[in-house]
């Protein structure tokens, strides 16, 4: 077995603290996401053997396609998991963009389909469909994209939401970009089962994740399809459990109660089933009022709900020693998860904490290829000479 690990590219900025916003709300960090900084992040991800970087989309961040295209030439192996929002551009144009990206990056594009969970944000982009209609359109859109990427003949299509005639690509993407897709509603499950290559879930406790994966497996099997599965999490890994939880405590102590209240009020208006499930993990913020320390928000051994107090979307983190984080990753992998999309605050430093601390543990356990872990070692092993006891 070799699991796939991906990192995150915060095009809205970075910070040493938890950042409020996302999922329809404004979000920005005090460490600006300049091109120079994004290049640093991409280099750190590549050096620490992450396969790809996920790039967000929304009102609060920079454009995912332009940001990642600017990083192609400064990386060698790193892939880019780029957000695609069906309906905001035509399927043919999306197909051309994906083809161009594959051609210029030599096959390093992955696609994260974001249907859109917030009608207010969609309307800002000029999209007035309801949530159910957006998923209907998404299915038609992905159907057309598949045809454009595989059919030698011009494609004509007339659906409820998508219509085109004689569409054709001069060049087809090689390889065809894998489609990652997340969603917790019934309509999202139907689309994922039919068109996704990898189904993504946010980091809920293992029992809840297992239930969700069984649901998608059943839907996919009914259509004669088999998917791979991934999970989106934050991570705080240190040499010892005490050090990791001390960092979680620091992040929690730096949260302003009013910021938490406003963030939860904003997230309560979300139409996303996944966001609702994230909020339930910490009682829609009530756990913050009662929290004595970070451990008070531990919802499963090593799984911390503190990030979701202020951040929309993925709201949980793996917290613990390198061994403990590897233990929990192995537990999730046993459910059938192949892809782990991780992030941390700040993303530059945390990429090294994971790469130098957790990945060697995973390599020893056979969860990543040994070749992938080669050259990544603990700080002590990399820089400190072995100490020989001396007599006194």
Phi, psi and omega in degrees: 000137171225111180285158179254125179245132181234155179246187187232144181245097185281087184287357175265000181115169184231171181196159172277355180238167176294138181254133180275146175122197183089167181054053178098345180254156180294150184207131178204152181250161180274358172249100189300144179272065175290166178299323179298319180289319178298325176294320176300315180296316180297319179295318179297319179297317180293318180296328181265016171065029168285143184284321184209169172239131175279136180241130185280172175220149179152178181296334190267357186231169178285162181298131185291321184292313181292320181298314182285324178300327180290348183256354184303313188284346180262007177229164181243313184248337188299132175264165184234117178269092192265137180287131176239124180254100181302136176102337180277337171225162183291153177301323180295316179296319177299320178296320177295317180297315179296319179296314179298317180298315179298318182295312184284332180266357184061048171086030185252025179257133167237151183244130173252107184281122180245102184290326180107111183261356184236113182297325180297319178291319179300320180296327177298330177271002179090015182252117186249016177285156175284171180300313180298318179295325179297320179290325174300313179297321181300317178299315178297318182299312180292327175300313180295317180302315179302318180295317180299323184281342187239336186276132176283349183254158175303147184252127171240142185208135176225102179245194180289325185239338184242132180216129174205163186220126175066034181279138182204145177261135176294322177232138176262146184294137180227110000280168174297129183297129174296143182256119173262141188210132177235155178164142185247354181277161178303319180292324178295318180299320180297315180292316180301315182298328184273329192231343183282150167267321179230124176269132182250141173232154172280166191282081173269168176304152186308319182298320179289322177296316180301319179298318181292319180295321177299321179300312181290321178302318180295317179296318181292319181298325179296338178255011179071028183241154175233127182252164164260168188225146181220166182223143181251120185217159165264169182212138172230098183242133179223176181299324179233158177299320181298320179294320180295314181289333174295322177292319176298321177299317180299315178299319181293316182296332182276000177277134176273128182306324180291324176297318178298315182299314181294319180298316181292325177296319178293315182290336178295337180274357183295144175271356186283126175295323179296321178293322176299317180295324177296316182294328180294336183293333178238024177062037180056035177097348181295332179295335178293318181297331184260358187286125174277328179200183183299325181300337179295341180255016176278114187262352176196149183309113180087001180246118188247130183266006186297327182299321183288357175296329182232341185257129174284160182082220181302123188233014181234156182226145169280126183231130176158186174293168179302320178294317181294319177296319177297322177301314183289324175299316179297324179294318177293320180299326180296341177280347182111012178278129180254330186247131177238113179258113190244163174200170180195169184244119350281158188292328181294307183293320183291334176299322179285323176303316181287313184295321182271341184253308186274318185302318177300327177294316178297322179295318179298330181272358179079018181270344169227155179299139180301323180298326180290329182272352183296132179091350177255116183218173181292159179301321180298314181293331184280324191239338186261129177289155177295139181265129178258123181302141177241151179279149181243000000 
